[in-house]
Amino acid sequence: MDKFEKSFTGYTETFGVPDRIELMLCDLNGILRGKWLPGDQTGKFAKGDVRLPLSTYAPNILGEEVEETGLGIVAGDPDGRLVPVESSLAPVPWAKGNVAQMLVEMVEAGKDDNPLSPRGILQSVLDRFAAKDMFPVVASELEFYIFKPRANASDAPQPPARTPDAQNYDLEILDRQEDILTEIQAACAAQGLATDTLIAEYGPGQFEINFHHTGDVLRAADTALLFRRLVRAVVARHGMEASFMAKPYAEFPGNGMHLHASLVNGAGDNVFSADEGVGETLQNAVAGVLSTMADLQAIFAPHMNSYRRFQPNSFAPTAPDWALDHRGASVRIPATKGPGARLEHRISGADVNPYLAFAAILGGMLHGIETKPALPLSLDDPQATPSAPLGHDWLMAVERFAQADIAATIFGTEYRDIYATLRRDEISKIATRLTQVEYEVYLGRL
């Protein structure tokens, strides 16, 4: 707590005492939940007086408790104590007044961590790497759509005016949305989010942000999570909407979350680098990611809409394959030599929980390094045969995850089971609903 007090004092010297601090806890779905704390009451942290129910870590996507998890009112819904992630304290430029925000974790009395924390799960994977004198370096890319404001939540999105169906790096599109995009960049700078390039992506109203490579993997996941909140808030200030939904339009590309990952040793050398060809450690990491991809698909594609990216002609990789510089592959190798030697994982939608997705990707890499599974031929090889595609059935992906040993290894058996239980509940509530197209096609004809 001394670190937080020091961080908060430094913050107030620059910005003054905030009117409030928005405390943000990342749940299983990657949704930020929490409370507002008056800026003059931060002493409550040291006393353990800032609390939320422990079940806040694991509601369903609708925010509801799910009895089958064993959490919530069936267990008395006990409180956990909120603990600051002091490095995340930052101003909220789009808010009225002097407002700060901060990520928090939650622990039970007498404990220092919580098996329900997505951030803690990612840390456990990093600890396993550190035990081998290996340290991941990562950079993520996130895609999102901007669209016209909707009158009802059930309305379909509509692209901004004068937007072509294929933007495809069109600089004029960036000019048209300059006010929004420059405010996004300014807000990122104010919050210390390490953004790199910003482009107009292929779909109408679609954009992509790249983040800088960093060895602070937790901060990289924090950044991806906080960026989504920032974008939605800034875009709303301009009378528009933004979404990181995996597939907002059936006919246009979906939103992906790509992760570039390399490994350095304690001396800072990239262990993926090789003088010729693809190095053995990089080959093993790629093989591990590919061999675990189907088991972990429920992490990379958490929701019903996520599986629309795995349909044919969906503009996204749909099979566990790899190549050197082929954007149709699920794992791309942009460089094999020097500090930039790395893999790029291209399966995840932008709707993922970043902590869980990072943990799954890095956990797959570690599995490959430890077990050395066979690596299929690269798509660049003329002798390569197509890999069996990943499924587009949500329930099957969840059930496979629920039985997967690698899921228990990375996330722990308890979290794997809770995750699967919540996804089954989501399936029962959402996938069973009749759709508008069923009424249009069948109701008056059959």
N, C-alpha and C positions, 0 to 999 in steps of 0.2 A: 504493500500500500504506500510505502514511502516513495516508490517510483512514480505512482500516480500523483501524489501530492506535489512532487517536484515538477512533473509534466504539467499539472494544472496551474501551478504558480507561473511557469513560463508562458502558458497560454494567456493567463490574465494580464501579464505584463505587456503583451502585444495587443490583445483584443478587449481587455477589461473583463470583469466578472459577467458571465453570460446570464441572460434572463432565465434561461433553462438549458439543460443538457438533454438531448434526445438519446436515451439509452437503447441500443439496438442489439437484440439477441437473434442470431441466425438459427432458424429452425431446420428440420430435416428437409423441407421443400426449398430451402434457400430464400424463404420469406423472412423479412426482418420484423420482429415483434419486440415489444418493450414498453417503456413508460417515459414520461418527462420528469426530470428531477430539477427543482429550482437550483440555480447556479450557486446560491449561497448555502446549500445543504450537502456539499460533497463530503463532509465529515461523517455522514451516515455510512459511507462505504467501510471505513475502519471499524465501525461498530457492528457491521453485518446487518444493518437495518434496511438495506435496499434489496428487495426480494421480488421474486415471481414464482408461480407454481412450477415445479420441476417438469410438469407435463407440457410446458410451453415449448420445450425442445421438439416435441413430436406430435403436433396435431395433424389432421389431414389437410389437404390443400384448401379446404373451405374454412379452416380454423377450428374445426370441431374435434373434441376428444373422441378417441376410438377405444372403446372398452377392452377390446381384445388385446391391446398392447400391454395391459396391466398398469397403465398410467392414468392419471386423472382421478376422478371421484371414486373409482372402484378401489383405489389405494389410499383414499382420504385426501388426495390432491395436496400433498405437502409442499411447502415452499422450499426454494433453493436461494442461496445468497448470491447476489450479483457481484462479479469481480471485474474491474475495469481492464480493458485492453488499452493500456495507456498510450501506446503508439498511434492509436486511432483517433485521439481527440483532435477535432478540427472544426472550423467554422462552417455554418450552413449559409452560403451566400444567397440562396433563393428565399430564405425565410424572412419574415418581418421581425425587426428588432435584432438584438444581439443574441444569437442562438448558436449553440455548439452541438455536435453530435459525437457519440463515442460507442464503439462496439463493446459489448460485455459478454462474459462467460458466466456460467452458473454452477455452483457447487453445493453439495449437501453439507450440513454441519459436520465439522471434523474432518472434512476431505479437501484435497487440493485440486482434484480434477473430477470430470464427469464423463462416463462412457457414452452419454447421449450427445456430447458436444461434437459437431462436425469439424470444428477447428481442432479439437483435441485428437480426433481420428487422424487428420492429416499430420499432426505433430508426431503421432506414433509411427507413421510410415517414415517420416524424416529421421526419427531416432534409429530406426532399423538401418537406414542408409549410413548414418553417422557411425554406427558400430562397425561398419565395414570400411571406414575412412572414405566414404563417398558422400558427396553433397550435391543435390540437384540444383540446377540453375534453370529457371523457366521464364517464359513470356507467353501471355495469352493474347488472343484476338477475339473480339466480340462483335457480332453483327446485330443490328436492330432496325426496325422500321419506324418511320414517322408517318402519321396519317391524319386525316381530317378528324375533328372531334365528332363523337357519335352521341346521338340523343339517348340511346339505350345500350345497356351492356351486351345485349344479344345482337346488335347491329354488326354487320360485316364491316371491315375497314375499307376506307377509300383513300387512294394516294393523294398527296398534295396536288394542287392545280398545276398544270403545265409540266407534268412529270411523264417522261417516256417509259414504256414498258421495260426497256433495257437501258439503264443508266450507264453501266459499264465504264466506270472511272471518268465519267463526264464532269469536267471542271465547272461547266456552267451550272450544273445541279448544285455544286458546293456554293457557288455564288448566290443562287436563289435562296438557299437556306443559311446564308452567312450569319444572320443575327442569332439563330438558334445554335449553330455549330460553334461560333466564337464564344458564346456564353457557356456552352458545355466545356470548351477548352479552358476558359477562365475559371470556372468552378472547379475543374480538376486541379488546376494550378493552386487555387486557394486551399484545397483539401490535401495537397501533396500526393495526388494520384499520378503515377509516372506514365503519362500517355506519350505515345510516339506519333505515328502517322494517322491521318484520318482520310478516308476515301468514300466516294459514292460507289456503293456496291451495285450488283447487277439489277436487283429488283427495283420496282418503282417506289421511291421513298426509302430505300434501304441504304444503310451506311455501316461502315466498319471502323472500329478503333483498334489500333495496335498498342500494346504496352511494352515498356522497356524490359529487357532481360534483367533478372535479379536472382541472387542467391537467397534472398529472403522470401522463401516460398509461401509462408503464411501471409506475409504482406501482399504478395501477388494475388493470393486468393481473396484477401480482404478487398483489394483494389477492384477485382472483377465484381464482387458483390456490391460494393459501394457505388461503383460506376452505374450499375443498373438503376439504383435509386436516384442518383444524380440526374441521369438522362430523363427519366420519367418526370421528375420535378421541374427541370429546366424547360423541357418541351411544353409542359402544361402551362407554364408562365406565358408562352407565346400562343396560347389558344389552340394547341395541337395535342395529339396523343403520341406516345411512343410505346413500343412493345418489344420484348425479347422472346416472345412466344416462338416456338420452334418453326411453325409453318402457318403464318397468318393468312397466306393466299395459296389456294390449291395450285394455281397455274404459274406461280413465280417461285424463285428460290427461297428456301427456308433460312432461318437464322442459326448460324453455327457458333460454337466456341472451340477454337483451335488452340492447342497447347504445344508450344515448342519446349523441348526439354533436353538438357545435356547433363552430364555428371562431371564434377571435378573432384580430385583427391585433396588431401590435406595441404598439399603444396600448391594447390590452385591449378594443376594441370588437367586438361580435359581428357578424361579416360576414354572417351569415344573416338578420339582422334587417331588416325592411322596414316602412315606415309602412302600406302597404296590401297585402293579399294575400301570396302566397308570393314572397319575393325571388328575384332571378335567380340568385344564387350558391347559394342553398338548392335551387332547382329543378335546377340543374346537378348538384349533389351527389347529389340523389335520383335523377336520371336515370342518373348514373354507377353508383350502387349497384344499380339495377334492371338495367341493361344488362350488368353483370358477374356477376349473381347466379347464373345457371346455370353459367357457367364456373368459379365458385368454390364451388359447392355442396359439393364434396368436402371443403372446409375447414369449412363450417358444419354438415355432416353427415358426420363422419369414419368412422363404423362401421356395420356391418350394421343394428344396432338403431336407428340414427339415422333410417333411412328409413321406419320405422313412423310417424313424425310427419308424413310427406308423403303418407299415405294419406287418402282421403276421410273426413270426419267424425273427424279426428284431433285436433281442438281446437287446431290450429296453422295459421298461414298456409301456403299451399302454392303460391302463384303470385307472380311478380315484379310487384306492384302497390303502390299507395300511396293514402293518404287523409289527411285532416286530423285526425280523431279517431275512427278506426275500427280497433278491435283485431283485426278480421279481415284487415287489410292487412299485408303483409310489411314495409312501411315506413310508419310513422305519424308525422304531424307534430303534436306536442302544442302547439307555440307557434310563431308566425311573427314576433313583434315583441319587441324588448327583449332583455335578457341571456339569457332562457330560450328563445330561438328555436333549434330543434334538430330533428333527425330521430331516430326510434327504430327501430332495426333489430331485427326480431322473428323472424328465420328460424333462428338458431343454436340447437342443442340445448345443454343444460348439460354435455354430454360433450365439448365442443370443447377444443382447446388455446387458452387465452385470448389468448396473444400472437399466434397465427396468425389467430384470428378477428378480433381488433382490427385487425391489419394488413390483412386482406382487406376489412373494412368501410371503413376509412379510405383504403385504396388505391383502392377503388371510388369513394369520394367525390372523391378527387383526380383520378382518370381523368375523371369527369364535369366537373369544373371546368376541366380542360385541354382536353377534346375537345368538350364541349357536345353530347352526344347528345340526340336527341328525347325529350321527356318524355311518356309516355302520359297520357291523361285520368285524373284522380283518380276513385277509386271513389265519391266524393261527387257526381260529375257524372252526371246522368241519361243523358248520351250515351255514357258509358263502356262499353266492351265488355270481357268477361273476358279476362285475359291467359292465354296458354298456361301450364298448370301446370308447376312444376318436376317433374323426374322422381322416381320412387321406386325406380329401379334403381341399386343401389350401383355396379356395374361401369361402367355407362354414365357415371355422374357422375365416376368416377375417370378414365376414358379421355378425357372432355371436358376435365377439368382438365389432364391430361397434355399436351394439344395447345394449350392456351389461351395466347395471347400475354400476356394480362393477368396470368396466373399467373406467367409468367417475369419480367414487369416488377416485380411486387410481391415475389416470393420469390427471384428468381434462377433461372436455368435449372437449375443443379445441384440446388438444393433442391426445385424442382418435380419433377424427375425422380426424386429419392430418395423424395419423399413418395408419388408415384404407384407406385413400385416396392414400397414397404412396404404400401400399401393393396392392391395386387394379391396380395401374399403373404398378407395377412390374409384376403382373399376366398378364396384357394385353401385356406386352413386352416379357415375357419369356414363359409362359405356352402355348401361342398360336403358338410357333415355332414348326415346324415338326422336329422329331428326326431321328437320323440315323437308329434306329431299324425299324421305319415305312417304310423307303425306302427299307431296307433289306427284310422285310417280305411282304410288300404289293405292292410296285411299279411294280415289274416284274411279279406279280402273279394275280393281279386284273385288 
